Amino acid sequence: MISQASGVFKLCLAAGFVCLLLAMQVAASFAGQSGAPVKITIGYGGELGYQAPIWIAHEMKFFGKYGMTSELVRIAGGARSTAALLANALQLSQSAGVAPVQANLAGADLVIIAPRPIDRRSASSASPRR
């Protein structure tokens, strides 16, 4: 049972990195060719293992490869994170998946990059469209 849980965690971590790299590619396409680093603010909802890809990318300065600097902001609650995305206070958010879906159904302009594969009720990454 422990071995199976470890395998699921590794799969989730790998999927998180792939989604984060995709998000960085998309964000880099908006960054332009100005040469000055673009600052992006990333929201996260808590201190659980599935948020590790964002922390690792921030700490290891993976965003620098794409001409960006990152700032992490803890925002509890998917509705608050979604509101921050819509206000352009965040450029990327890893939060509950329900709020971005509800916002899109109400006419918001958000892109949901990837839901967590294990529990689709939580931990989607979303970014505003440009």
ChimeraX commands (.cxc) that place a marker at each C-alpha (Angstrom):
marker #1 position 0.00,0.00,0.00 radius 0.5
marker #1 position 2.82,2.42,0.86 radius 0.5
marker #1 position 4.60,1.59,-2.40 radius 0.5
marker #1 position 1.44,2.33,-4.39 radius 0.5
marker #1 position 0.95,5.67,-2.60 radius 0.5
marker #1 position 4.59,6.57,-3.26 radius 0.5
marker #1 position 4.12,5.79,-6.96 radius 0.5
marker #1 position 0.99,7.95,-7.13 radius 0.5
marker #1 position 2.83,10.82,-5.42 radius 0.5
marker #1 position 5.71,10.56,-7.89 radius 0.5
marker #1 position 3.25,10.55,-10.78 radius 0.5
marker #1 position 1.48,13.63,-9.43 radius 0.5
marker #1 position 4.80,15.39,-8.90 radius 0.5
marker #1 position 5.93,14.61,-12.46 radius 0.5
marker #1 position 2.59,15.75,-13.88 radius 0.5
marker #1 position 2.88,18.95,-11.87 radius 0.5
marker #1 position 6.31,19.69,-13.33 radius 0.5
marker #1 position 5.05,19.10,-16.87 radius 0.5
marker #1 position 2.13,21.45,-16.30 radius 0.5
marker #1 position 4.40,24.04,-14.73 radius 0.5
marker #1 position 6.80,23.90,-17.68 radius 0.5
marker #1 position 3.87,24.33,-20.05 radius 0.5
marker #1 position 2.68,27.32,-18.05 radius 0.5
marker #1 position 6.17,28.84,-18.17 radius 0.5
marker #1 position 6.29,28.42,-21.95 radius 0.5
marker #1 position 2.94,30.16,-22.32 radius 0.5
marker #1 position 3.96,32.95,-19.96 radius 0.5
marker #1 position 7.28,33.38,-21.78 radius 0.5
marker #1 position 5.45,33.87,-25.05 radius 0.5
marker #1 position 3.73,36.88,-23.45 radius 0.5
marker #1 position 6.94,38.21,-21.92 radius 0.5
marker #1 position 8.24,39.57,-25.20 radius 0.5
marker #1 position 11.81,40.17,-26.18 radius 0.5
marker #1 position 12.50,43.31,-24.09 radius 0.5
marker #1 position 15.46,41.74,-22.27 radius 0.5
marker #1 position 14.30,42.94,-18.85 radius 0.5
marker #1 position 13.02,40.12,-16.63 radius 0.5
marker #1 position 9.26,39.92,-16.33 radius 0.5
marker #1 position 7.95,39.46,-12.80 radius 0.5
marker #1 position 5.17,36.92,-12.36 radius 0.5
marker #1 position 3.22,36.41,-9.17 radius 0.5
marker #1 position 2.07,32.87,-8.41 radius 0.5
marker #1 position -0.60,32.04,-5.88 radius 0.5
marker #1 position -0.82,28.75,-4.00 radius 0.5
marker #1 position -3.39,27.53,-1.52 radius 0.5
marker #1 position -1.43,25.75,1.20 radius 0.5
marker #1 position 1.58,23.75,2.24 radius 0.5
marker #1 position 0.85,20.30,0.81 radius 0.5
marker #1 position 3.09,18.11,-1.33 radius 0.5
marker #1 position 1.19,18.64,-4.56 radius 0.5
marker #1 position 2.31,22.28,-4.53 radius 0.5
marker #1 position 5.95,21.19,-4.57 radius 0.5
marker #1 position 6.47,21.83,-8.31 radius 0.5
marker #1 position 5.75,25.54,-7.87 radius 0.5
marker #1 position 8.03,25.84,-4.84 radius 0.5
marker #1 position 10.85,23.91,-6.50 radius 0.5
marker #1 position 10.59,25.94,-9.71 radius 0.5
marker #1 position 10.67,29.16,-7.68 radius 0.5
marker #1 position 13.56,28.13,-5.42 radius 0.5
marker #1 position 15.66,26.74,-8.27 radius 0.5
marker #1 position 14.90,29.82,-10.40 radius 0.5
marker #1 position 13.49,27.81,-13.33 radius 0.5
marker #1 position 11.53,30.87,-14.43 radius 0.5
marker #1 position 14.80,32.70,-15.12 radius 0.5
marker #1 position 15.36,30.43,-18.12 radius 0.5
marker #1 position 12.35,32.13,-19.71 radius 0.5
marker #1 position 13.28,35.68,-18.72 radius 0.5
marker #1 position 11.00,35.82,-15.68 radius 0.5
marker #1 position 11.34,36.30,-11.95 radius 0.5
marker #1 position 8.76,34.75,-9.65 radius 0.5
marker #1 position 7.09,35.67,-6.40 radius 0.5
marker #1 position 5.00,33.16,-4.44 radius 0.5
marker #1 position 1.94,34.33,-2.53 radius 0.5
marker #1 position -0.16,32.11,-0.25 radius 0.5
marker #1 position -3.86,32.71,-0.82 radius 0.5
marker #1 position -6.22,30.40,1.04 radius 0.5
marker #1 position -9.33,29.52,-0.93 radius 0.5
marker #1 position -10.02,28.99,-4.60 radius 0.5
marker #1 position -12.47,31.90,-4.80 radius 0.5
marker #1 position -9.85,34.33,-3.49 radius 0.5
marker #1 position -7.21,32.98,-5.88 radius 0.5
marker #1 position -9.62,33.26,-8.79 radius 0.5
marker #1 position -10.49,36.84,-7.82 radius 0.5
marker #1 position -6.77,37.67,-7.71 radius 0.5
marker #1 position -6.31,36.15,-11.18 radius 0.5
marker #1 position -9.20,38.15,-12.58 radius 0.5
marker #1 position -7.79,41.33,-11.01 radius 0.5
marker #1 position -4.40,40.50,-12.61 radius 0.5
marker #1 position -2.76,40.45,-9.17 radius 0.5
marker #1 position -1.62,36.90,-10.01 radius 0.5
marker #1 position -0.45,35.51,-13.31 radius 0.5
marker #1 position -0.67,31.86,-12.24 radius 0.5
marker #1 position -2.51,30.09,-9.44 radius 0.5
marker #1 position -2.54,26.60,-8.03 radius 0.5
marker #1 position -5.78,26.38,-6.14 radius 0.5
marker #1 position -9.11,24.62,-5.88 radius 0.5
marker #1 position -10.55,23.75,-9.28 radius 0.5
marker #1 position -14.18,24.63,-8.62 radius 0.5
marker #1 position -13.75,28.43,-8.49 radius 0.5
marker #1 position -12.09,28.85,-11.93 radius 0.5
marker #1 position -14.75,26.64,-13.52 radius 0.5
marker #1 position -17.55,28.64,-11.88 radius 0.5
marker #1 position -15.90,31.89,-12.96 radius 0.5
marker #1 position -15.69,30.68,-16.56 radius 0.5
marker #1 position -19.34,29.61,-16.49 radius 0.5
marker #1 position -20.18,33.13,-15.31 radius 0.5
marker #1 position -18.26,34.64,-18.24 radius 0.5
marker #1 position -14.73,35.08,-16.87 radius 0.5
marker #1 position -11.76,34.69,-19.19 radius 0.5
marker #1 position -9.54,32.11,-17.44 radius 0.5
marker #1 position -7.56,29.18,-18.78 radius 0.5
marker #1 position -7.42,26.05,-16.65 radius 0.5
marker #1 position -4.10,24.44,-17.41 radius 0.5
marker #1 position -4.33,21.11,-15.58 radius 0.5
marker #1 position -6.44,19.57,-12.85 radius 0.5
marker #1 position -4.84,17.14,-10.43 radius 0.5
marker #1 position -5.29,13.63,-11.73 radius 0.5
marker #1 position -6.21,12.04,-8.38 radius 0.5
marker #1 position -8.84,14.40,-6.99 radius 0.5
marker #1 position -10.46,16.56,-9.65 radius 0.5
marker #1 position -12.17,18.71,-7.02 radius 0.5
marker #1 position -8.97,20.51,-6.09 radius 0.5
marker #1 position -5.63,21.91,-7.25 radius 0.5
marker #1 position -6.10,23.26,-10.72 radius 0.5
marker #1 position -3.64,25.70,-12.15 radius 0.5
marker #1 position -5.23,28.62,-13.91 radius 0.5
marker #1 position -3.94,31.74,-15.59 radius 0.5
marker #1 position -5.72,34.71,-17.13 radius 0.5
marker #1 position -5.92,34.89,-20.90 radius 0.5
marker #1 position -4.19,37.80,-22.59 radius 0.5
marker link #1:1,2 radius 0.2
marker link #1:2,3 radius 0.2
marker link #1:3,4 radius 0.2
marker link #1:4,5 radius 0.2
marker link #1:5,6 radius 0.2
marker link #1:6,7 radius 0.2
marker link #1:7,8 radius 0.2
marker link #1:8,9 radius 0.2
marker link #1:9,10 radius 0.2
marker link #1:10,11 radius 0.2
marker link #1:11,12 radius 0.2
marker link #1:12,13 radius 0.2
marker link #1:13,14 radius 0.2
marker link #1:14,15 radius 0.2
marker link #1:15,16 radius 0.2
marker link #1:16,17 radius 0.2
marker link #1:17,18 radius 0.2
marker link #1:18,19 radius 0.2
marker link #1:19,20 radius 0.2
marker link #1:20,21 radius 0.2
marker link #1:21,22 radius 0.2
marker link #1:22,23 radius 0.2
marker link #1:23,24 radius 0.2
marker link #1:24,25 radius 0.2
marker link #1:25,26 radius 0.2
marker link #1:26,27 radius 0.2
marker link #1:27,28 radius 0.2
marker link #1:28,29 radius 0.2
marker link #1:29,30 radius 0.2
marker link #1:30,31 radius 0.2
marker link #1:31,32 radius 0.2
marker link #1:32,33 radius 0.2
marker link #1:33,34 radius 0.2
marker link #1:34,35 radius 0.2
marker link #1:35,36 radius 0.2
marker link #1:36,37 radius 0.2
marker link #1:37,38 radius 0.2
marker link #1:38,39 radius 0.2
marker link #1:39,40 radius 0.2
marker link #1:40,41 radius 0.2
marker link #1:41,42 radius 0.2
marker link #1:42,43 radius 0.2
marker link #1:43,44 radius 0.2
marker link #1:44,45 radius 0.2
marker link #1:45,46 radius 0.2
marker link #1:46,47 radius 0.2
marker link #1:47,48 radius 0.2
marker link #1:48,49 radius 0.2
marker link #1:49,50 radius 0.2
marker link #1:50,51 radius 0.2
marker link #1:51,52 radius 0.2
marker link #1:52,53 radius 0.2
marker link #1:53,54 radius 0.2
marker link #1:54,55 radius 0.2
marker link #1:55,56 radius 0.2
marker link #1:56,57 radius 0.2
marker link #1:57,58 radius 0.2
marker link #1:58,59 radius 0.2
marker link #1:59,60 radius 0.2
marker link #1:60,61 radius 0.2
marker link #1:61,62 radius 0.2
marker link #1:62,63 radius 0.2
marker link #1:63,64 radius 0.2
marker link #1:64,65 radius 0.2
marker link #1:65,66 radius 0.2
marker link #1:66,67 radius 0.2
marker link #1:67,68 radius 0.2
marker link #1:68,69 radius 0.2
marker link #1:69,70 radius 0.2
marker link #1:70,71 radius 0.2
marker link #1:71,72 radius 0.2
marker link #1:72,73 radius 0.2
marker link #1:73,74 radius 0.2
marker link #1:74,75 radius 0.2
marker link #1:75,76 radius 0.2
marker link #1:76,77 radius 0.2
marker link #1:77,78 radius 0.2
marker link #1:78,79 radius 0.2
marker link #1:79,80 radius 0.2
marker link #1:80,81 radius 0.2
marker link #1:81,82 radius 0.2
marker link #1:82,83 radius 0.2
marker link #1:83,84 radius 0.2
marker link #1:84,85 radius 0.2
marker link #1:85,86 radius 0.2
marker link #1:86,87 radius 0.2
marker link #1:87,88 radius 0.2
marker link #1:88,89 radius 0.2
marker link #1:89,90 radius 0.2
marker link #1:90,91 radius 0.2
marker link #1:91,92 radius 0.2
marker link #1:92,93 radius 0.2
marker link #1:93,94 radius 0.2
marker link #1:94,95 radius 0.2
marker link #1:95,96 radius 0.2
marker link #1:96,97 radius 0.2
marker link #1:97,98 radius 0.2
marker link #1:98,99 radius 0.2
marker link #1:99,100 radius 0.2
marker link #1:100,101 radius 0.2
marker link #1:101,102 radius 0.2
marker link #1:102,103 radius 0.2
marker link #1:103,104 radius 0.2
marker link #1:104,105 radius 0.2
marker link #1:105,106 radius 0.2
marker link #1:106,107 radius 0.2
marker link #1:107,108 radius 0.2
marker link #1:108,109 radius 0.2
marker link #1:109,110 radius 0.2
marker link #1:110,111 radius 0.2
marker link #1:111,112 radius 0.2
marker link #1:112,113 radius 0.2
marker link #1:113,114 radius 0.2
marker link #1:114,115 radius 0.2
marker link #1:115,116 radius 0.2
marker link #1:116,117 radius 0.2
marker link #1:117,118 radius 0.2
marker link #1:118,119 radius 0.2
marker link #1:119,120 radius 0.2
marker link #1:120,121 radius 0.2
marker link #1:121,122 radius 0.2
marker link #1:122,123 radius 0.2
marker link #1:123,124 radius 0.2
marker link #1:124,125 radius 0.2
marker link #1:125,126 radius 0.2
marker link #1:126,127 radius 0.2
marker link #1:127,128 radius 0.2
marker link #1:128,129 radius 0.2
marker link #1:129,130 radius 0.2
view
